[in-house]
């Protein structure tokens, strides 16, 4: 395993930030830690990088137990922090060159690495622009370039890139997929369910410092009782009929609001067909039907009993 965390505990005063947290990230995976703002994601990253101490548990990076981050391990890691971690009064080129030079001592190789990453991320057009003059999307690209210019084995993105404009986000996602195909390992923390769905191979869902569920997207969705959610436009239905639907086998949630009947059913066959038969037998007029499989929102709701709070940043 590239990253192994076992029963990690971290407390600030009376607040338990990390609580019995365990994750394992293998070579060549894009692994996402998904959780709302304040769930402990950044503290986890800080513990992984030995930026803060932890109270109990074990961390291993590249099969080595973490006490302090040794230089040979540091060289294998690239980190793109949630906040800017570059020099605002340097140009894009000079920023990337500075971080490349920390690891690549040969001048020719350093220049080649910088030129390559500028080309790969489409930053050549702004390479002579001062960092503070860049828009937010290109600032994130510059931070990302600084994190990966030395060709690390493990790339950590704290906070993901969901807030970037689509064009910049696409560039980073494409580069992450390319790095994964090269055998690199990516650990991404994010508050965006859409981002986790799009880019991650495996996802650990985090809430109040704990991992409440972990696995591939398919495994997570199969782990809950919800089989499908149906939304049907119903022009008129009585409270008694809504209650009868609620009592149908496999149904565990029914809501009728603004002519939309929402029905959540447990796993099973022909749930929607049974519902439509009920409409026919009771002469209930209906229109558009939308049937959906479970989402990561549903997984979070079932595991925690609450809606996923999407952070603004």
C-alpha positions as CSV (number, residue, x, y, z in Angstrom):
1,X,0.0,0.0,0.0
2,X,1.2,3.5,-0.8
3,X,-0.9,5.0,2.0
4,X,-2.0,3.0,5.1
5,X,-3.8,4.7,8.0
6,X,-5.0,2.6,10.9
7,X,-7.3,3.7,13.7
8,X,-6.0,7.3,13.6
9,X,-7.1,9.7,16.4
10,X,-6.6,13.4,16.6
11,X,-8.1,15.8,19.1
12,X,-7.9,19.6,19.4
13,X,-8.9,20.4,23.0
14,X,-12.3,18.8,23.6
15,X,-13.0,18.4,19.9
16,X,-12.3,15.0,18.3
17,X,-11.3,15.9,14.8
18,X,-10.2,12.4,13.6
19,X,-11.9,9.4,15.2
20,X,-10.7,5.8,14.7
21,X,-10.0,6.6,11.0
22,X,-8.6,3.9,8.7
23,X,-8.0,4.0,5.0
24,X,-5.7,2.1,2.5
25,X,-4.7,3.5,-0.9
26,X,-3.0,1.2,-3.4
27,X,-0.6,1.9,-6.2
28,X,-2.2,3.5,-9.3
29,X,-5.5,4.4,-7.6
30,X,-7.3,7.7,-7.5
31,X,-8.7,7.6,-4.0
32,X,-11.2,10.2,-2.8
33,X,-11.9,11.2,0.8
34,X,-15.4,12.8,0.5
35,X,-16.9,14.8,3.3
36,X,-18.6,18.1,4.1
37,X,-16.7,21.1,5.2
38,X,-15.4,20.5,8.8
39,X,-15.4,16.7,8.6
40,X,-11.6,16.5,9.2
41,X,-10.3,16.0,5.7
42,X,-7.6,18.7,5.9
43,X,-6.5,17.5,9.3
44,X,-6.0,14.0,7.8
45,X,-3.8,15.4,5.1
46,X,-1.8,17.4,7.7
47,X,-1.3,14.1,9.7
48,X,-0.2,12.3,6.6
49,X,2.5,14.9,5.9
50,X,3.6,15.1,9.6
51,X,2.6,18.8,9.7
52,X,0.6,18.1,12.9
53,X,1.0,15.3,15.4
54,X,-1.7,12.7,16.1
55,X,-2.8,11.2,19.3
56,X,-3.2,7.5,18.5
57,X,-3.0,5.2,15.5
58,X,-0.5,4.3,12.8
59,X,0.4,5.9,9.4
60,X,2.5,4.2,6.8
61,X,3.6,5.8,3.5
62,X,5.3,3.6,1.0
63,X,5.3,0.8,3.7
64,X,7.3,2.9,6.1
65,X,5.9,3.9,9.4
66,X,5.5,7.7,9.7
67,X,7.2,9.5,12.5
68,X,8.8,12.4,10.7
69,X,8.7,12.8,7.0
70,X,12.1,11.6,5.7
71,X,13.7,13.3,2.8
72,X,13.6,10.2,0.6
73,X,9.9,9.9,1.2
74,X,9.3,13.6,0.7
75,X,10.7,13.3,-2.8
76,X,8.0,10.8,-3.7
77,X,5.2,13.1,-2.7
78,X,3.6,16.1,-4.4
79,X,1.0,18.2,-2.5
80,X,-1.5,20.7,-3.9
81,X,-2.9,22.4,-0.8
82,X,-6.4,23.9,-0.5
83,X,-4.9,27.3,0.0
84,X,-2.2,28.8,-2.2
85,X,1.2,27.6,-1.4
86,X,3.3,29.4,-4.0
87,X,5.0,32.8,-4.3
88,X,2.5,35.5,-5.4
89,X,5.2,37.9,-6.7
90,X,6.9,35.3,-8.9
91,X,5.9,34.5,-12.4
92,X,4.2,31.1,-13.3
93,X,7.5,29.9,-14.8
94,X,9.6,31.0,-11.8
95,X,7.2,29.4,-9.3
96,X,7.3,26.0,-11.1
97,X,11.1,26.2,-11.6
98,X,11.6,26.9,-7.9
99,X,9.7,23.8,-6.8
100,X,11.3,21.7,-9.5
101,X,14.8,22.8,-8.3
102,X,14.1,21.6,-4.8
103,X,14.1,18.0,-6.1
104,X,15.9,18.0,-9.5
105,X,19.4,19.2,-9.0
106,X,20.4,19.0,-12.7
107,X,19.7,22.3,-14.4
108,X,18.9,20.8,-17.8
109,X,16.5,18.2,-16.3
110,X,14.9,21.0,-14.2
111,X,14.3,23.1,-17.3
112,X,13.0,20.2,-19.3
113,X,10.6,19.2,-16.4
114,X,9.2,22.8,-16.2
115,X,8.8,23.1,-20.0
116,X,7.0,19.8,-20.1
117,X,4.5,20.6,-17.3
118,X,3.8,24.1,-18.8
119,X,2.9,22.4,-22.1
120,X,0.9,19.6,-20.5
121,X,-1.3,22.0,-18.5
122,X,-1.6,24.7,-21.1
123,X,0.2,27.3,-19.0
124,X,2.7,28.4,-21.7
125,X,0.6,31.4,-22.6
126,X,0.8,32.8,-19.0
127,X,4.3,31.5,-18.0
128,X,5.7,35.1,-17.8
129,X,2.6,36.4,-15.8
130,X,2.9,37.1,-12.1
131,X,1.0,34.6,-10.0
132,X,-1.1,37.3,-8.3
133,X,-2.4,38.5,-11.7
134,X,-3.8,35.1,-12.7
135,X,-7.5,34.2,-12.4
136,X,-8.5,31.6,-9.8
137,X,-8.5,28.7,-12.3
138,X,-5.0,29.3,-13.5
139,X,-3.8,29.9,-10.0
140,X,-5.0,26.4,-9.2
141,X,-3.3,25.1,-12.3
142,X,0.0,26.7,-11.2
143,X,-0.3,25.2,-7.7
144,X,-1.0,21.8,-9.3
145,X,2.0,22.2,-11.6
146,X,4.3,23.0,-8.7
147,X,3.0,19.9,-6.9
148,X,3.8,17.4,-9.8
149,X,6.7,18.9,-11.7
150,X,9.2,16.6,-9.9
151,X,7.3,13.5,-11.0
152,X,6.2,12.2,-7.6
153,X,4.8,8.8,-6.9
154,X,2.0,10.1,-4.6
155,X,0.0,13.2,-5.4
156,X,-2.2,14.7,-2.7
157,X,-4.9,17.2,-3.6
158,X,-6.4,18.8,-0.5
159,X,-9.8,20.3,-1.4
160,X,-10.0,18.9,-4.9
161,X,-10.6,21.3,-7.9
162,X,-14.4,21.3,-8.1
163,X,-14.4,25.1,-7.7
164,X,-12.4,25.7,-10.9
165,X,-14.0,26.7,-14.1
166,X,-14.8,23.7,-16.3
167,X,-11.9,24.2,-18.7
168,X,-9.3,24.3,-16.0
169,X,-10.9,21.5,-14.1
170,X,-10.9,19.3,-17.2
171,X,-7.1,19.9,-17.7
172,X,-6.4,18.8,-14.1
173,X,-8.6,15.7,-14.4
174,X,-7.0,14.7,-17.7
175,X,-3.6,15.0,-16.1
176,X,-4.7,13.0,-13.1
177,X,-5.9,10.2,-15.3
178,X,-2.6,10.3,-17.2
179,X,-0.7,10.1,-14.0
180,X,-2.8,7.2,-12.8
181,X,-2.1,5.3,-16.1
182,X,1.6,5.8,-15.4
183,X,1.1,4.0,-12.1
184,X,1.1,7.1,-9.9
185,X,-1.2,7.2,-6.8
186,X,-3.6,10.1,-6.2
187,X,-5.3,10.9,-2.9
188,X,-7.9,13.6,-3.2
189,X,-10.0,15.2,-0.5
190,X,-13.2,16.9,-1.7
191,X,-16.6,18.2,-0.5
192,X,-18.0,17.7,-4.0
193,X,-20.0,14.5,-4.7
194,X,-19.9,15.3,-8.4
195,X,-16.0,15.4,-8.3
196,X,-15.8,12.2,-6.4
197,X,-18.1,10.5,-8.9
198,X,-16.2,11.7,-11.9
199,X,-12.6,11.2,-11.0
200,X,-12.2,8.7,-8.2
201,X,-11.7,4.9,-8.4
202,X,-12.5,4.4,-4.7
203,X,-14.1,6.7,-2.2
204,X,-14.1,6.9,1.6
205,X,-17.1,8.9,2.9
206,X,-16.1,11.0,6.0
207,X,-18.3,12.5,8.6
208,X,-17.3,14.0,11.9
209,X,-13.8,12.6,11.7
210,X,-14.9,9.1,10.9
211,X,-15.1,7.0,7.8
212,X,-18.7,5.9,7.5
213,X,-18.4,3.9,4.3
214,X,-15.6,3.0,1.8
215,X,-15.3,1.3,-1.6
216,X,-15.8,1.8,-5.3
217,X,-18.8,3.8,-6.4
218,X,-20.7,0.7,-7.3
219,X,-19.8,-1.0,-4.0
220,X,-21.0,2.0,-2.0
221,X,-24.3,2.2,-3.9
222,X,-24.9,-1.5,-3.5
223,X,-24.2,-1.3,0.3
224,X,-27.4,0.6,1.1
225,X,-31.0,-0.5,1.1
226,X,-32.3,2.0,-1.5
227,X,-32.9,0.2,-4.8
228,X,-34.4,3.1,-6.9
229,X,-36.0,6.5,-6.6
230,X,-39.0,7.2,-8.8
231,X,-40.3,10.7,-9.4
232,X,-43.7,10.8,-11.2
233,X,-45.9,13.7,-12.2
234,X,-49.3,12.9,-10.7
235,X,-52.1,15.4,-11.3
236,X,-54.3,14.3,-8.4
237,X,-53.9,11.8,-5.6
238,X,-55.6,11.6,-2.2
239,X,-53.8,11.3,1.1
240,X,-55.3,7.9,1.5
241,X,-53.8,6.7,-1.8
242,X,-50.4,8.1,-0.8
243,X,-50.6,6.2,2.5
244,X,-51.5,3.0,0.5
245,X,-48.5,3.4,-1.7
246,X,-46.4,3.9,1.5
247,X,-47.5,0.5,2.7
248,X,-46.6,-1.3,-0.6
249,X,-43.9,-4.0,-0.3
250,X,-40.4,-2.6,-0.6
251,X,-41.5,1.1,-0.3
252,X,-39.9,3.0,2.6
253,X,-40.4,6.6,1.6
254,X,-43.2,8.5,-0.1
255,X,-43.7,12.3,-0.6
256,X,-46.2,14.2,-2.7
257,X,-45.5,17.8,-3.4
258,X,-46.2,20.2,-6.2
259,X,-47.7,17.4,-8.4
260,X,-44.5,15.3,-8.0
261,X,-44.8,11.9,-6.2
262,X,-41.4,10.7,-5.0
263,X,-41.2,7.0,-4.1
264,X,-38.0,5.4,-2.7
265,X,-38.0,1.6,-2.9
266,X,-35.7,-1.0,-1.4
267,X,-33.9,-3.5,-3.7
268,X,-36.1,-5.8,-5.6
269,X,-37.7,-6.4,-8.9
270,X,-40.5,-4.6,-10.7
271,X,-41.0,-1.9,-8.0
272,X,-41.9,0.7,-10.6
273,X,-44.2,-1.7,-12.4
274,X,-46.1,-2.5,-9.2
275,X,-46.5,1.3,-8.6
276,X,-47.8,1.9,-12.2
277,X,-50.3,-1.0,-11.8
278,X,-51.6,0.7,-8.7
279,X,-52.1,3.9,-10.7
280,X,-54.0,2.0,-13.4
281,X,-56.2,0.0,-10.9
282,X,-57.1,3.2,-9.1
283,X,-57.5,5.4,-12.2
284,X,-54.7,7.8,-11.1
285,X,-53.6,10.1,-14.0
286,X,-49.9,10.6,-14.3
287,X,-47.4,12.1,-16.7
288,X,-43.6,12.2,-16.8
289,X,-41.7,9.4,-15.0
290,X,-38.0,9.6,-13.9
291,X,-36.5,6.6,-12.3
292,X,-33.0,6.8,-10.7
293,X,-30.5,4.4,-9.2
294,X,-28.9,5.4,-5.8
295,X,-26.4,8.2,-5.7
296,X,-23.6,9.0,-3.3
297,X,-26.0,11.5,-1.7
298,X,-28.2,8.5,-0.8
299,X,-25.2,6.6,0.6
300,X,-24.3,9.5,2.8
301,X,-27.9,10.0,4.0
302,X,-28.3,6.3,4.9
303,X,-25.0,6.1,6.7
304,X,-25.4,9.4,8.7
305,X,-29.1,10.1,8.7
306,X,-28.6,13.6,7.2
307,X,-28.3,15.4,3.9
308,X,-24.8,16.0,2.5
309,X,-23.8,19.6,3.2
310,X,-22.0,21.0,0.2
311,X,-19.3,23.4,1.1
312,X,-18.9,26.6,-0.9
313,X,-15.1,26.1,-1.0
